[in-house]
Amino acid sequence: MKVYHGSYIPIDHIDLSKCEKRRDFGRGFYVTNILEQAEFWAKRI
C-alpha cells in the first residue's frame, strides 16, 4: 500500500519523540492513502 505524509520537508526516518502529543489520535506519524489530502496538508504550513 502506498501512503503519503503531508509534510513540507523530506522525512528520512520516523522519530516519534518529535511528534506532538495532543493530536486527534494521540502521538503518532499520520499518513493517508489519498495524495491530494497529503498535498493539502503540506501546503497549509
C-alpha distance matrix in Angstrom:
0.0 3.8 6.4 10.1 13.3 16.5 18.7 21.6 21.8 19.6 18.0 18.7 18.1 17.7 21.2 21.4 25.2 24.9 23.1 25.4 26.5 27.2 24.0 23.1 21.3 23.1 22.3 18.7 16.1 14.7 11.5 10.3 7.8 11.2 12.5 16.0 16.0 15.1 17.8 20.2 20.0 20.4 23.5 25.1 26.3
3.8 0.0 3.8 7.0 10.5 13.5 15.6 18.2 18.4 16.4 15.3 16.3 16.3 16.2 19.8 20.4 24.1 23.2 21.6 24.0 25.6 26.2 22.9 22.4 21.1 22.7 21.6 18.0 14.9 13.4 9.8 8.7 6.3 9.1 9.5 13.2 13.5 12.2 14.5 17.3 17.2 17.2 20.2 22.1 23.2
6.4 3.8 0.0 3.8 7.0 10.1 12.4 15.4 16.0 14.4 13.1 14.8 14.6 13.9 17.3 17.6 21.1 20.1 18.2 20.4 22.0 22.5 19.3 18.9 17.8 19.3 18.3 14.7 11.5 9.7 6.1 5.4 4.5 7.4 7.9 11.4 10.8 9.1 12.0 14.5 13.9 14.1 17.4 18.9 19.9
10.1 7.0 3.8 0.0 3.8 6.5 8.8 11.7 12.6 11.6 11.0 13.4 13.7 13.1 16.3 16.7 20.0 18.3 16.6 18.5 20.7 21.1 17.9 17.9 17.4 18.7 17.5 14.2 10.7 8.7 5.3 5.3 6.0 7.1 6.2 9.3 8.6 6.0 8.7 11.3 10.6 10.4 13.7 15.4 16.2
13.3 10.5 7.0 3.8 0.0 3.8 5.6 9.1 10.0 9.7 8.9 12.0 12.1 11.0 13.7 14.0 17.0 14.9 13.2 15.1 17.6 18.1 15.0 15.7 15.5 16.3 14.8 11.8 8.2 6.6 4.7 6.5 8.9 9.5 8.6 10.6 9.0 5.6 8.4 10.4 8.5 8.1 11.8 13.0 13.3
16.5 13.5 10.1 6.5 3.8 0.0 3.8 6.8 9.1 10.2 10.4 14.0 14.6 13.5 15.5 15.7 18.1 15.4 13.6 14.8 17.6 17.6 14.5 15.3 16.1 16.9 15.7 13.3 10.2 8.3 7.3 8.3 10.8 10.1 8.7 9.3 7.5 4.0 5.9 7.2 4.9 4.5 8.2 9.2 9.8
18.7 15.6 12.4 8.8 5.6 3.8 0.0 3.8 5.5 7.2 7.9 11.7 12.8 12.1 13.8 14.7 16.6 13.5 12.5 14.1 17.4 17.9 15.5 17.1 17.8 17.9 16.0 13.8 10.7 10.1 9.8 11.6 14.0 13.7 11.7 12.5 11.1 7.5 8.1 9.7 7.1 4.8 8.4 9.6 8.6
21.6 18.2 15.4 11.7 9.1 6.8 3.8 0.0 3.8 7.0 9.2 12.8 14.6 14.7 16.1 17.4 18.8 15.4 15.1 16.4 20.0 20.5 18.3 20.2 21.2 21.1 19.2 17.3 14.3 13.8 13.5 14.9 17.0 16.1 13.6 13.8 13.1 9.8 8.9 10.4 8.6 5.0 7.2 9.1 7.4
21.8 18.4 16.0 12.6 10.0 9.1 5.5 3.8 0.0 3.8 6.5 9.6 11.9 12.6 14.1 16.0 17.2 14.0 14.6 16.6 20.2 21.4 19.6 21.8 22.4 21.8 19.2 17.2 14.1 14.6 14.4 16.5 18.4 18.2 15.7 16.6 16.0 12.4 12.0 14.0 12.0 8.7 11.1 12.8 10.6
19.6 16.4 14.4 11.6 9.7 10.2 7.2 7.0 3.8 0.0 3.8 6.3 9.2 10.8 12.9 15.5 17.1 14.5 15.2 17.9 21.3 22.9 21.0 23.0 23.0 22.4 19.6 17.1 13.7 14.6 13.9 16.1 17.6 18.0 15.5 17.3 17.0 13.2 13.3 15.9 14.2 11.1 13.9 15.9 14.1
18.0 15.3 13.1 11.0 8.9 10.4 7.9 9.2 6.5 3.8 0.0 3.8 5.6 7.0 9.4 12.1 14.0 12.0 12.7 15.9 18.9 20.9 19.1 21.2 20.6 19.8 16.8 14.1 10.8 12.4 12.2 15.0 16.7 17.9 16.1 18.3 17.4 13.6 14.7 17.2 14.9 12.5 15.9 17.3 15.6
18.7 16.3 14.8 13.4 12.0 14.0 11.7 12.8 9.6 6.3 3.8 0.0 3.8 7.1 9.5 12.8 14.6 13.3 14.7 18.2 21.0 23.3 21.9 24.0 22.9 21.9 18.6 15.9 12.9 15.0 14.7 17.5 18.9 20.5 18.8 21.3 20.7 16.9 18.1 20.8 18.6 16.3 19.6 21.1 19.3
18.1 16.3 14.6 13.7 12.1 14.6 12.8 14.6 11.9 9.2 5.6 3.8 0.0 3.8 6.4 9.7 11.8 11.3 12.6 16.3 18.6 21.2 19.9 22.0 20.6 19.2 15.9 13.2 10.6 13.4 13.7 16.9 18.6 20.7 19.7 22.3 21.1 17.6 19.4 21.8 19.2 17.5 21.1 22.1 20.4
17.7 16.2 13.9 13.1 11.0 13.5 12.1 14.7 12.6 10.8 7.0 7.1 3.8 0.0 3.8 6.2 9.0 8.8 9.3 13.0 15.0 17.7 16.5 18.6 17.0 15.5 12.1 9.4 7.3 10.5 11.6 15.2 17.4 19.6 19.2 21.6 19.8 16.5 18.9 20.7 17.8 16.7 20.4 20.9 19.3
21.2 19.8 17.3 16.3 13.7 15.5 13.8 16.1 14.1 12.9 9.4 9.5 6.4 3.8 0.0 3.8 5.4 5.9 7.4 11.1 12.9 16.1 15.7 18.3 16.8 14.5 10.8 9.2 8.4 12.1 14.1 17.9 20.5 22.5 22.2 24.2 22.1 18.9 21.2 22.6 19.3 18.4 21.9 21.7 19.8
21.4 20.4 17.6 16.7 14.0 15.7 14.7 17.4 16.0 15.5 12.1 12.8 9.7 6.2 3.8 0.0 3.8 5.3 5.1 8.5 9.6 12.8 12.6 15.2 13.5 10.9 7.2 6.2 6.9 10.6 13.4 17.2 20.1 22.2 22.4 24.2 21.6 18.9 21.5 22.3 18.9 18.7 22.2 21.5 19.8
25.2 24.1 21.1 20.0 17.0 18.1 16.6 18.8 17.2 17.1 14.0 14.6 11.8 9.0 5.4 3.8 0.0 3.8 5.6 8.2 9.2 12.9 13.6 16.8 15.5 12.3 8.6 9.1 10.3 13.8 16.8 20.5 23.7 25.5 25.5 27.0 24.3 21.6 23.9 24.5 20.8 20.5 23.7 22.7 20.6
24.9 23.2 20.1 18.3 14.9 15.4 13.5 15.4 14.0 14.5 12.0 13.3 11.3 8.8 5.9 5.3 3.8 0.0 3.8 6.6 9.1 12.2 12.6 16.0 15.5 12.7 9.2 9.3 9.6 12.7 15.6 19.2 22.5 23.8 23.4 24.6 22.0 19.1 21.1 21.6 17.9 17.3 20.3 19.3 16.9
23.1 21.6 18.2 16.6 13.2 13.6 12.5 15.1 14.6 15.2 12.7 14.7 12.6 9.3 7.4 5.1 5.6 3.8 0.0 3.8 6.4 9.1 9.0 12.2 11.7 9.2 5.9 6.3 7.1 9.7 13.1 16.6 20.0 21.3 21.4 22.4 19.4 17.0 19.3 19.4 15.7 15.8 18.9 17.5 15.8
25.4 24.0 20.4 18.5 15.1 14.8 14.1 16.4 16.6 17.9 15.9 18.2 16.3 13.0 11.1 8.5 8.2 6.6 3.8 0.0 3.8 5.8 6.5 10.3 10.6 7.9 5.8 7.9 9.5 11.1 14.7 17.8 21.5 22.3 22.6 23.1 19.8 17.9 20.2 19.5 15.7 16.4 19.0 17.0 15.4
26.5 25.6 22.0 20.7 17.6 17.6 17.4 20.0 20.2 21.3 18.9 21.0 18.6 15.0 12.9 9.6 9.2 9.1 6.4 3.8 0.0 3.8 6.0 9.3 9.1 5.7 4.6 8.1 10.9 12.4 16.2 19.2 22.8 23.9 24.8 25.3 21.8 20.3 22.9 22.1 18.4 19.6 22.1 19.9 18.7
27.2 26.2 22.5 21.1 18.1 17.6 17.9 20.5 21.4 22.9 20.9 23.3 21.2 17.7 16.1 12.8 12.9 12.2 9.1 5.8 3.8 0.0 3.8 6.7 7.9 5.6 6.7 9.8 12.4 12.9 16.5 18.9 22.6 23.3 24.4 24.4 20.7 19.8 22.3 20.9 17.4 19.2 21.4 18.7 18.1
24.0 22.9 19.3 17.9 15.0 14.5 15.5 18.3 19.6 21.0 19.1 21.9 19.9 16.5 15.7 12.6 13.6 12.6 9.0 6.5 6.0 3.8 0.0 3.8 5.5 4.9 6.4 8.2 10.2 9.7 13.2 15.3 19.0 19.6 20.8 20.8 17.1 16.4 19.1 17.7 14.3 16.5 18.8 16.3 16.3
23.1 22.4 18.9 17.9 15.7 15.3 17.1 20.2 21.8 23.0 21.2 24.0 22.0 18.6 18.3 15.2 16.8 16.0 12.2 10.3 9.3 6.7 3.8 0.0 3.8 5.8 8.6 9.8 11.6 10.1 13.0 14.4 17.9 18.3 20.2 20.0 16.3 16.3 19.2 17.6 14.7 17.5 19.7 17.3 18.0
21.3 21.1 17.8 17.4 15.5 16.1 17.8 21.2 22.4 23.0 20.6 22.9 20.6 17.0 16.8 13.5 15.5 15.5 11.7 10.6 9.1 7.9 5.5 3.8 0.0 3.8 6.9 7.7 10.1 9.2 12.2 13.9 17.2 18.4 20.5 21.0 17.4 17.1 20.5 19.4 16.6 19.1 21.7 19.8 20.3
23.1 22.7 19.3 18.7 16.3 16.9 17.9 21.1 21.8 22.4 19.8 21.9 19.2 15.5 14.5 10.9 12.3 12.7 9.2 7.9 5.7 5.6 4.9 5.8 3.8 0.0 3.8 6.2 9.6 10.0 13.6 16.0 19.5 20.9 22.5 23.2 19.6 18.8 21.9 21.1 17.8 19.8 22.5 20.5 20.4
22.3 21.6 18.3 17.5 14.8 15.7 16.0 19.2 19.2 19.6 16.8 18.6 15.9 12.1 10.8 7.2 8.6 9.2 5.9 5.8 4.6 6.7 6.4 8.6 6.9 3.8 0.0 3.8 7.3 9.0 12.8 15.9 19.3 21.0 22.1 23.1 19.8 18.2 21.2 20.9 17.4 18.6 21.7 20.1 19.3
18.7 18.0 14.7 14.2 11.8 13.3 13.8 17.3 17.2 17.1 14.1 15.9 13.2 9.4 9.2 6.2 9.1 9.3 6.3 7.9 8.1 9.8 8.2 9.8 7.7 6.2 3.8 0.0 3.8 6.0 9.5 12.8 16.1 18.1 19.1 20.6 17.5 15.6 18.9 19.1 15.8 16.8 20.2 19.2 18.6
16.1 14.9 11.5 10.7 8.2 10.2 10.7 14.3 14.1 13.7 10.8 12.9 10.6 7.3 8.4 6.9 10.3 9.6 7.1 9.5 10.9 12.4 10.2 11.6 10.1 9.6 7.3 3.8 0.0 3.8 6.6 10.3 13.5 15.4 16.0 17.8 15.0 12.7 15.9 16.6 13.5 14.1 17.7 17.3 16.8
14.7 13.4 9.7 8.7 6.6 8.3 10.1 13.8 14.6 14.6 12.4 15.0 13.4 10.5 12.1 10.6 13.8 12.7 9.7 11.1 12.4 12.9 9.7 10.1 9.2 10.0 9.0 6.0 3.8 0.0 3.8 7.0 10.6 12.1 13.1 14.6 11.7 9.9 13.4 13.8 11.0 12.3 15.8 15.4 15.7
11.5 9.8 6.1 5.3 4.7 7.3 9.8 13.5 14.4 13.9 12.2 14.7 13.7 11.6 14.1 13.4 16.8 15.6 13.1 14.7 16.2 16.5 13.2 13.0 12.2 13.6 12.8 9.5 6.6 3.8 0.0 3.8 7.0 8.8 9.8 11.9 9.5 7.7 11.4 12.5 10.6 11.7 15.2 15.6 16.3
10.3 8.7 5.4 5.3 6.5 8.3 11.6 14.9 16.5 16.1 15.0 17.5 16.9 15.2 17.9 17.2 20.5 19.2 16.6 17.8 19.2 18.9 15.3 14.4 13.9 16.0 15.9 12.8 10.3 7.0 3.8 0.0 3.8 5.3 7.3 9.4 7.2 6.7 10.4 11.4 10.6 12.2 15.2 15.8 17.4
7.8 6.3 4.5 6.0 8.9 10.8 14.0 17.0 18.4 17.6 16.7 18.9 18.6 17.4 20.5 20.1 23.7 22.5 20.0 21.5 22.8 22.6 19.0 17.9 17.2 19.5 19.3 16.1 13.5 10.6 7.0 3.8 0.0 3.8 6.3 9.1 8.4 8.4 11.4 13.0 13.1 14.4 17.1 18.3 20.1
11.2 9.1 7.4 7.1 9.5 10.1 13.7 16.1 18.2 18.0 17.9 20.5 20.7 19.6 22.5 22.2 25.5 23.8 21.3 22.3 23.9 23.3 19.6 18.3 18.4 20.9 21.0 18.1 15.4 12.1 8.8 5.3 3.8 0.0 3.8 5.6 5.4 6.6 8.9 10.2 11.2 12.7 14.7 16.1 18.4
12.5 9.5 7.9 6.2 8.6 8.7 11.7 13.6 15.7 15.5 16.1 18.8 19.7 19.2 22.2 22.4 25.5 23.4 21.4 22.6 24.8 24.4 20.8 20.2 20.5 22.5 22.1 19.1 16.0 13.1 9.8 7.3 6.3 3.8 0.0 3.8 5.5 5.2 6.2 8.7 10.2 10.6 12.4 14.6 16.7
16.0 13.2 11.4 9.3 10.6 9.3 12.5 13.8 16.6 17.3 18.3 21.3 22.3 21.6 24.2 24.2 27.0 24.6 22.4 23.1 25.3 24.4 20.8 20.0 21.0 23.2 23.1 20.6 17.8 14.6 11.9 9.4 9.1 5.6 3.8 0.0 3.8 5.5 5.0 6.1 8.8 9.9 10.6 12.6 15.3
16.0 13.5 10.8 8.6 9.0 7.5 11.1 13.1 16.0 17.0 17.4 20.7 21.1 19.8 22.1 21.6 24.3 22.0 19.4 19.8 21.8 20.7 17.1 16.3 17.4 19.6 19.8 17.5 15.0 11.7 9.5 7.2 8.4 5.4 5.5 3.8 0.0 3.8 5.4 5.1 6.4 8.7 10.1 11.0 13.7
15.1 12.2 9.1 6.0 5.6 4.0 7.5 9.8 12.4 13.2 13.6 16.9 17.6 16.5 18.9 18.9 21.6 19.1 17.0 17.9 20.3 19.8 16.4 16.3 17.1 18.8 18.2 15.6 12.7 9.9 7.7 6.7 8.4 6.6 5.2 5.5 3.8 0.0 3.8 5.4 5.2 6.2 8.7 10.1 12.0
17.8 14.5 12.0 8.7 8.4 5.9 8.1 8.9 12.0 13.3 14.7 18.1 19.4 18.9 21.2 21.5 23.9 21.1 19.3 20.2 22.9 22.3 19.1 19.2 20.5 21.9 21.2 18.9 15.9 13.4 11.4 10.4 11.4 8.9 6.2 5.0 5.4 3.8 0.0 3.8 5.5 5.1 6.2 8.8 10.8
20.2 17.3 14.5 11.3 10.4 7.2 9.7 10.4 14.0 15.9 17.2 20.8 21.8 20.7 22.6 22.3 24.5 21.6 19.4 19.5 22.1 20.9 17.7 17.6 19.4 21.1 20.9 19.1 16.6 13.8 12.5 11.4 13.0 10.2 8.7 6.1 5.1 5.4 3.8 0.0 3.8 5.5 5.3 6.5 9.6
20.0 17.2 13.9 10.6 8.5 4.9 7.1 8.6 12.0 14.2 14.9 18.6 19.2 17.8 19.3 18.9 20.8 17.9 15.7 15.7 18.4 17.4 14.3 14.7 16.6 17.8 17.4 15.8 13.5 11.0 10.6 10.6 13.1 11.2 10.2 8.8 6.4 5.2 5.5 3.8 0.0 3.8 5.4 5.2 7.4
20.4 17.2 14.1 10.4 8.1 4.5 4.8 5.0 8.7 11.1 12.5 16.3 17.5 16.7 18.4 18.7 20.5 17.3 15.8 16.4 19.6 19.2 16.5 17.5 19.1 19.8 18.6 16.8 14.1 12.3 11.7 12.2 14.4 12.7 10.6 9.9 8.7 6.2 5.1 5.5 3.8 0.0 3.8 5.6 6.2
23.5 20.2 17.4 13.7 11.8 8.2 8.4 7.2 11.1 13.9 15.9 19.6 21.1 20.4 21.9 22.2 23.7 20.3 18.9 19.0 22.1 21.4 18.8 19.7 21.7 22.5 21.7 20.2 17.7 15.8 15.2 15.2 17.1 14.7 12.4 10.6 10.1 8.7 6.2 5.3 5.4 3.8 0.0 3.8 5.5
25.1 22.1 18.9 15.4 13.0 9.2 9.6 9.1 12.8 15.9 17.3 21.1 22.1 20.9 21.7 21.5 22.7 19.3 17.5 17.0 19.9 18.7 16.3 17.3 19.8 20.5 20.1 19.2 17.3 15.4 15.6 15.8 18.3 16.1 14.6 12.6 11.0 10.1 8.8 6.5 5.2 5.6 3.8 0.0 3.8
26.3 23.2 19.9 16.2 13.3 9.8 8.6 7.4 10.6 14.1 15.6 19.3 20.4 19.3 19.8 19.8 20.6 16.9 15.8 15.4 18.7 18.1 16.3 18.0 20.3 20.4 19.3 18.6 16.8 15.7 16.3 17.4 20.1 18.4 16.7 15.3 13.7 12.0 10.8 9.6 7.4 6.2 5.5 3.8 0.0
